[in-house]
């Protein structure tokens, strides 16, 4: 298994050295960049508002105990 992996790496390096397409090279380089997307930027405005309302409610002590929530939503759990 390790030998096959090493052969694949060697073949990939050989292929990379023959590339002359700058856009393809850039795409390959971009793969090396870490994923830096912030989930907050990926959710809808309605979801953001809901989260902000929940945080505000929590800050103002408007919380329900877990047991009450469990009782309310028991049929779906």
Order of alpha helices (4+ residues) and beta strands (2+ residues): alpha-alpha-alpha-alpha-alpha
